[in-house]
Amino acid sequence: MSSGAIFQIQSSLIVGIFLFGFYHRKNRKLHIPSMVTAIVWDILLVLQIELMRGAIDKAMKVQVNSSLMNFHVSVAVLTVFLYFFMGRTGYLLKKNKIEPKKIHRFAGYLTIACRLSTYITSFFIVK
């Protein structure tokens, strides 16, 4: 099995965990561990892809579908930044230190949209 297939399987599992956590967003006992697991695993997957494939260097040199690759990389980077924002606001919400929840909710929708965009575009650029 190729490394690309292994990465896609991991990515699919991560998206599944994200969607599970999103579905159970009103149940903190399910939501928080699901989202933490998905975020940590996704960041580890990004590091794994970079270390095994040199993904950043390859993305900068791509000639075919370069606009799709640029979109994919840009959204992937934005997703990682959003993970840190979501982690911080989620922690503050759990400790009842911030209000309103609307900030965390909006950023959550944006994070899910970005992660799904990255997931979908990955099928078109992976080799």
URMO-V198533 format. One record per residue. N is the residue number from 1. RES is the residue in one letter. PSI is psi in whole degrees, -180 to 180 (none if undefined). D_FIRST is the distance of its C-alpha to the first C-alpha in Angstrom with 2 decimals. Layout:
((N	RES	PSI	D_FIRST) (N	RES	PSI	D_FIRST))
This chain:
((1	M	133	0.00) (2	S	160	3.80) (3	S	-33	6.68) (4	G	-41	8.32) (5	A	-40	6.55) (6	I	-42	7.15) (7	F	-40	10.51) (8	Q	-38	11.29) (9	I	-46	10.94) (10	Q	-44	13.11) (11	S	-41	15.38) (12	S	-42	15.90) (13	L	-41	16.90) (14	I	-47	19.16) (15	V	-41	20.82) (16	G	-43	21.40) (17	I	-40	23.08) (18	F	-48	25.09) (19	L	-37	26.32) (20	F	-48	27.22) (21	G	-38	29.15) (22	F	-43	30.77) (23	Y	-36	31.87) (24	H	31	33.43) (25	R	-20	35.02) (26	K	-7	38.44) (27	N	97	37.39) (28	R	-33	37.06) (29	K	-25	35.78) (30	L	-40	32.62) (31	H	-53	32.47) (32	I	-52	32.67) (33	P	-35	30.05) (34	S	-47	27.57) (35	M	-40	28.15) (36	V	-44	28.17) (37	T	-48	24.83) (38	A	-43	23.26) (39	I	-48	24.96) (40	V	-45	24.15) (41	W	-40	20.45) (42	D	-42	20.38) (43	I	-41	22.27) (44	L	-37	19.97) (45	L	-43	16.96) (46	V	-45	19.07) (47	L	-41	19.83) (48	Q	-45	16.27) (49	I	-43	15.39) (50	E	-46	18.63) (51	L	-36	18.33) (52	M	-30	14.86) (53	R	-13	15.39) (54	G	48	19.16) (55	A	-38	18.97) (56	I	-46	22.76) (57	D	-43	23.54) (58	K	-40	21.17) (59	A	-34	22.62) (60	M	-21	26.09) (61	K	-1	25.55) (62	V	140	23.94) (63	Q	-36	26.11) (64	V	136	24.49) (65	N	39	24.89) (66	S	-33	26.47) (67	S	-38	28.43) (68	L	-41	25.42) (69	M	-43	23.69) (70	N	-42	27.01) (71	F	-48	27.29) (72	H	-50	23.81) (73	V	-42	24.50) (74	S	-45	28.05) (75	V	-36	27.22) (76	A	-43	24.50) (77	V	-45	27.16) (78	L	-40	29.74) (79	T	-43	27.55) (80	V	-42	27.34) (81	F	-41	31.12) (82	L	-33	31.66) (83	Y	-44	29.75) (84	F	-40	32.37) (85	F	-44	35.17) (86	M	-40	33.98) (87	G	-43	33.72) (88	R	-50	37.21) (89	T	-35	38.85) (90	G	-43	37.18) (91	Y	-46	38.52) (92	L	-37	41.95) (93	L	-43	42.01) (94	K	-37	41.20) (95	K	5	44.08) (96	N	39	46.30) (97	K	-12	46.97) (98	I	152	46.28) (99	E	151	47.33) (100	P	169	46.61) (101	K	-12	43.21) (102	K	-35	43.04) (103	I	-49	41.60) (104	H	-41	38.66) (105	R	-48	38.23) (106	F	-46	38.31) (107	A	-33	35.88) (108	G	-45	33.59) (109	Y	-42	33.63) (110	L	-41	32.98) (111	T	-45	30.07) (112	I	-43	28.43) (113	A	-43	29.09) (114	C	-43	27.62) (115	R	-41	24.43) (116	L	-38	24.02) (117	S	-43	24.76) (118	T	-43	22.14) (119	Y	-48	19.56) (120	I	-47	20.66) (121	T	-24	20.91) (122	S	-28	17.44) (123	F	-24	16.14) (124	F	-16	18.50) (125	I	-15	17.81) (126	V	145	14.09) (127	K	none	12.66))
